[in-house]
Amino acid sequence: MSATYHEIAAVFPWFFPLCAFVFGACVGSFLNVCIHRLPKGESVIAPGSHCACGQPIAWHDNIPILSWLLLRGRARCCGRPFSIRYPAIELLTALLFLACALLFPPAKALGGMVLVAIVLCATFIDHDHMIIPDEFSVGGAVVGLGLSVLLPGLHDQAHEIHLIAGLRSAVDSLLGLFVGSGLVLWIALVAEAVLKKEAMGFGDVKFLGALGAFVGWQGAVFAMFGGAIIGCVWFAVALVWQKFSGRAAGGARLETPDGRATDRVGLGVHVSFGPMLGLGALLYFFVLQRWVDGYFESIRFLL
């Protein structure tokens, strides 16, 4: 099978990247369904896709990205506008799946696609509702551990005996799971003791554990502190924008300490941290793994 894959890739180098892009767009369409329905406790399988007016959407009006463009962002049945976020998520998923196919060998690419799907779903649900469903935290941890055993290449493990490589990969996944969740938990407990109020939701604890199952302990540590840096940068930019424009930064789901929604950024306002953790994990996975792992290896050597 491996030889066949490389033969096809050699003759038709565009084939697998194109498949990844199309597949990613289709997955992105399904992610839109999950993002919309899961927080409501609705099934993501039935009923099929339908307009807000109740009319079912025909298959030819439900082609990822393309249908939104052909219909100019409006439903055929009643003319209601569809949010541009739907094709944006489909395109983003397609591009990230394409990046997986271009940057990684098949096993790691497949694992990366699953990671992308989990991160995107959890990110937009946390953005909208400030919750991360267990399907993406607990379920993501289980899936990450399982894929690590089946696809040792996810953690760059290789051995002539697949079982040995799978066990080594499983150890990397478990370390990432426990280090990630434990790191956030202790930071949350210390912050809560200092601030005398909840500083981080338990959903973030479970979510970083799930990310660690895919990216290992080094990726989990980077996602935590890299996500914090991303959050600080976003917060600073949002404050500056709010001050000089007179308008809220927009795009963020914010809450006051008593749980009331607000669109104003400021101290004491709750901000979704899941998207920042997810972005940190994806940055590590796609771009920074070699440098981050090298940094931790140099520290280990010094010690």
N, C-alpha and C positions, 0 to 999 in steps of 0.2 A: 504493500500500500504506500509506503514511504517513497519507494522508487517511482511509482506511478504519479504521485503528487509532484515530485521533482521533475519528472518528464513533462508533465502537462505545464508546469510553471516555466520550464525552459522553452517550450514551443510557443505557449500562449501566456506571456508574462502578465498580461492584463486580466486574465480570466478570474483568478482567485481574488484579487483586489476588487474587481467589479462585483463578484458574488458577495463579498463582504459588505460593500456599500449598499447593494440592494437589500440584502438580509438585514443590515442595520436599520435601513429606513422602515422595513416591515416591523422589526422589533420596536422601533421608536413609536410606531402607530399603536402597538399594543401597550407600550409604556404610558401613552396618553390615557388609555382606558384605565390602567391601574391607578394612575395619579388622580384621576377624576373619581373613581368608584370606591377604591379601598378605604379612604377615610370615612366614607358614608356607610361602610359595612355591606356594600353591594357586591354581587358576583361580577367577576371580570370576564365571565364566559357567556352568560345569558342575562338579559336579552342581547341581541346583536347591536351593533352601532346604530344609534338613532339620533335624530335632530332634537333640539330642545322643544320643538313643537309636538314631538311624539312620533313623527313619521320615521320609519326605518330608512337608513342610508344605503342606497344601492351599491353594489360592489364597485361599479365603474366610477362612482363618486367618492370612493374610499381608498383610492390609490395613494400611498404615502407621497407627500410633497406635491406631486403632479396635480392631483385633484384640486387641492387648495388654490393652485395657480390658475388652473383652467376655469374654475368657478369664481375666481377673483375674490376668494375669501368669504363667499356667501353660500348658504344652503340653497340647493336647487328647488326644494319643496316650498319654502316659505320666504326665502330671501334674507333670513337672519344672518348676521355676520358671525364668522368663526374666528376665534382669536388666532393671531399670528403665532402664538406660542405652540400651537399644534404642529404646523410644519417646521417650526424652529427646532422643536425637540426631535422630530423625525430626521431632520438634516444633521443635527448635532450627533445623534446616535449613529447615523450612517457614516459621518466623517471619523468618529472615534473608532468604529469597527474597521473602517478602511485603514486607519493608522495602525491598529493591531495587526492587520494582515500584512502591512508593508514593513513593520518594524520588528516583528517577532516570528520565530518558528511556529508551526501550526499549534502545538500543545499550549504554548504560552499565549498565543493569540486567542485561542478559544477561551481560556481562563480569563484573559483580559476583557473579552466581550461580555462575559457574565458579570465581571466586576463593574464595567461601565453601566450595564443595565441596572444593577443594584444601586450604584451611586446616583444615577440620574433620577430614578424613581424616588429614592429616599430624599434627595435634595429638594425636589419640587414639592413633595408632600410636606416636608419640614418647613419649607418656605411659606406654603399656603396655610398650614394648620399648626405649626410648631410641635409636631409629633413625628416620630419615626416608627412606623408599624413594625411589630415583631417579625413580620414576613421578611423584612430586609435587614434586621439586626440579628435576631436569633436564627432565622432561616438562612440569612446570608452567611453566618458563621458555620452552620452545618454544611451548606453547599461549598463554601470555600475549603473546608477540611476534606470533604469528599472528593472535590476536584484535585486537591493536592495529592491525594493517594492515586487517583486514576491518571492524572497528568503531572508527573513529577517535574516536567519542564516549566510548570508555572512558577516554581521556586528555583529554576535553573539546576535541578538535580538530574544527574544521568548516571546510569550504571548498566552493565551488560545484563544484570538480573533486575528485571522491572520491579520486583517486590522490594528489593533493597532501596532502589531509587524512590519508590513510593513511600517507604517508611521514613526515609530521610526528609522527603518533602512534607510528610505529615508532621514531623517534629518541628520543621520550620513554621508550618501553619499553626500548630498549637502554641508555639512560643509567641507568634504574632498575636494570636487571639488573647492569650492571658496577659502578655505585656501591654497590649493596647487597652484592653478593658481595665486592667489593674491600674495603669498609669492615669487614665481619666478619673477612675473612682477615687484614688488618693488625692488627686488635685481638687476634685469636687468636694471631698470631705474637709480638706484643709481650708479651702476657700469658704466653705459654709461655716466652719468654726470661727474664722477671722471676721467674716462679714455678717455673721448672725442671721443669714438667710440663704436659701437655696441658690447656688451659683451656677449649677449645671444640671440638666435633666438626666435621669437614669437612661433615657433612650440614647443619649450620646455615648454613655459608657458601653452599652451593648453594640452600638453601631461601630465604634472604633475597634472593638473586638472582632467584629465581622470583617472590617477592612484589613485588620492584621492577619486574619486567616488567609487572605489573598496576597498580601504584600510582605508578610513576615514582620518580625519585631522591629527591624530597622525602618521599614516603611510605616509601621504604626507610630513609632516615635516621631518620625518626620511629619506624618499627617497631623499629629497632635500639636507640635510646636510650629510647624509650617502653617497649619490652619489658624493658629492663634495670631501669627504674623499677618496672614491674609485678612483676618478679622480686624486687626488694628488698623491696617492700611485702609480697608473699606470704611471703617468707622471715622477715620480722620477725613477722608475724602467726602463722606456723607455730611459731616459737620460743616466743612468748608462750603460745600454746595448749598446746604440749608441756610447758612449764614448770609451768603452773598446773593443767592437767588430769591430768598424769602420763601422757598418752597421746600417740602420734604424731599429727601433723596429719592424716594419711590423704589419700587421693586423689592422691598424688604418687608417681611411680616414681623411686626413689632408688637410688644405688649408692655404695659405698665406693670409694676410689681403686684397690683391687685387683680391682674388678669384682663384688664380692659385693653382693647386694640387701640393703637395709636400709629400715626404716620410720621411722628416727630422723633428724630434721633437725639439721644441725650443720655447722661449718666443715670443709671438705675433702670433704663429701659431694657427689656429682655430681647435678645436677638437670636435667631436660629443659628446654632453652631454646626449642625449637621452638614450643611452645604460647604462650609469651610473645611471640615474634616475630609469630606469627599473630594474636594478639589485638591487638598494636600496629598491624598492618597494617589490620585490620578497623575499629579505632577511627578511624584516619586516613580510611579509605574512606567510612565511614558518617557520621561526626560532625565530624571535626576538619580536613578537607582545606582548607577556606577559611581557617581561622586559621593552620594550619601553612604553607600556601603564601604567605599574606600576610606571615608572619614572615620567611621566606626572601627574599621580594621586598623587604622593608624593609632587610634586611642588604645585599642586592645594591645597592640604591639608595644606601646609606651608603658603600659601597665604590667 
